[in-house]
Amino acid sequence: MRQDPFDKDQHLRTKLDEYHVDIPDFPMKPKRWERFINFLASPAKDPLDPLISSSHGILLLKIAPVIGTAAFAIIQMFILL
């Protein structure tokens, strides 16, 4: 059932036998420490990228801290009264 198609062509068989490839022995699964280091070294997605890419997002990033500070100040004023 198992037949080698290269046995029929002697010229092809001699050409294929000329080439020898040495495959180095390496572990297929990386060690746990290497996987952890690769996880730490992988690039992270920027969560602010959708906001920075538009002009409205840049405006929101400039105004949001001001609105948050004003809201926090108003809440403190109501607590003190």
C-alpha positions, 0 to 999 in steps of 0.5 A: 500500500505504501509505494514510493513514487521516486523509485520509478525515476532513478535520475530524480532519486539520485538528485534527491539523495545528494541533498542532506538536511540536518534538522537540529533537535529543539524542544517543540514546547517552550519552557514556562519561563520563556512563555512568561517572558514572551507574554511580558514582551508582547506589545500591548494594545493602546486603549486610547487609540480610538480616541486619539485617532479622531479630532473629537477624541482629542477634544474629549481627552482635553475636556474630560479632566476639566469636567471631572474636576468640576464635578468632584468640586461640586460634590465636595461643596454639597457635602460641606454645606 
